[in-house]
Amino acid sequence: MMLPIDPAQLDPDDIGEKEAILEMDHEDAIEHVREVFTGAGFGIPVEFSPSELLTEKVDADRDPYYVLGACNPAVADRALEVSDGELGALFPCNVVVWEEEPGRQRVYHVSIMRIARLVGIAPDDDEMADIVAETGELVENAFEEL
């Protein structure tokens, strides 16, 4: 199967990729990221630990890894409207925190709004461009606070 997009040609900005390193304990980093994203205008309606789940289900023994599902309800509502509901398949906007080594946590995020537009789930029009810009600003503000 040929991919419709050449991933090697994508710039991190094309997918809204953001990363930060936090020098702190894993649990403290999760709480810090939760507080920062809440302060930046996101709710966190979903969160879970894939590392714990995978260890329980398949004895994966993974390093600590945690997903915070961030959502700005007003923006999410607009995104559902312009995508005829299809963008909801990518909800929420996940922010992951994984322990690279004890005391060192990587925080990672990609923009589901940008990705949805790239793959045709959301339209490439002015309304979606406004949504991409607004969510980009919210995420940028959060990462500046990390």
Backbone hydrogen bonds, N-H to C=O, Kabsch-Sander energy under -0.5 kcal/mol:
donor,donor_aa,acceptor,acceptor_aa,energy
9,Q,6,D,-2.1
10,L,7,P,-1.1
14,D,11,D,-1.7
15,I,11,D,-0.7
15,I,12,P,-0.7
16,G,13,D,-0.8
17,E,12,P,-2.7
18,K,109,H,-2.6
20,A,107,V,-1.9
22,L,105,Q,-3.0
24,M,22,L,-1.3
29,A,25,D,-2.4
30,I,26,H,-2.4
31,E,27,E,-2.1
32,H,28,D,-2.5
33,V,29,A,-3.0
34,R,30,I,-2.5
35,E,31,E,-2.5
36,V,32,H,-2.7
37,F,33,V,-2.7
38,T,34,R,-2.1
39,G,35,E,-2.4
40,A,36,V,-1.3
41,G,38,T,-1.4
42,F,37,F,-2.3
43,G,71,C,-3.5
46,V,69,G,-1.1
48,F,67,V,-1.8
51,S,65,Y,-1.1
53,L,49,S,-2.3
54,L,50,P,-3.1
55,T,51,S,-1.9
56,E,52,E,-2.3
57,K,53,L,-2.6
58,V,54,L,-2.6
59,D,55,T,-1.2
60,A,54,L,-1.2
66,Y,97,V,-2.6
67,V,48,F,-3.0
68,L,95,V,-2.9
69,G,46,V,-3.7
69,G,67,V,-0.6
70,A,68,L,-1.0
70,A,93,C,-2.5
71,C,43,G,-2.4
76,A,72,N,-2.8
77,D,73,P,-2.3
78,R,74,A,-1.7
79,A,75,V,-2.6
80,L,76,A,-2.4
81,E,77,D,-1.9
82,V,78,R,-2.4
83,S,79,A,-1.3
84,D,81,E,-1.2
85,G,80,L,-2.9
86,E,83,S,-1.9
88,G,85,G,-1.0
89,A,86,E,-2.0
90,L,87,L,-2.3
91,F,88,G,-1.0
93,C,70,A,-2.1
94,N,92,P,-1.0
95,V,68,L,-2.4
96,V,108,Y,-2.8
97,V,66,Y,-2.9
98,W,106,R,-2.4
99,E,64,P,-2.9
100,E,98,W,-0.8
100,E,104,R,-1.9
101,E,104,R,-1.5
104,R,101,E,-2.7
105,Q,22,L,-3.0
106,R,98,W,-3.0
107,V,20,A,-3.1
108,Y,96,V,-2.4
109,H,18,K,-2.1
110,V,94,N,-0.6
111,S,15,I,-2.9
112,I,110,V,-0.7
115,I,111,S,-2.3
116,A,112,I,-2.5
117,R,113,M,-1.6
118,L,114,R,-2.4
119,V,115,I,-2.2
120,G,116,A,-0.5
120,G,117,R,-0.7
121,I,116,A,-1.9
122,A,116,A,-1.7
125,D,123,P,-1.0
129,A,125,D,-2.3
130,D,126,D,-2.2
131,I,127,E,-1.9
132,V,128,M,-2.9
133,A,129,A,-2.4
134,E,130,D,-2.6
135,T,131,I,-2.8
136,G,132,V,-2.4
137,E,133,A,-2.2
138,L,134,E,-2.2
139,V,135,T,-2.7
140,E,136,G,-2.6
141,N,137,E,-2.6
142,A,138,L,-2.0
143,F,139,V,-2.9
144,E,140,E,-2.1
145,E,141,N,-1.3
146,L,142,A,-1.1
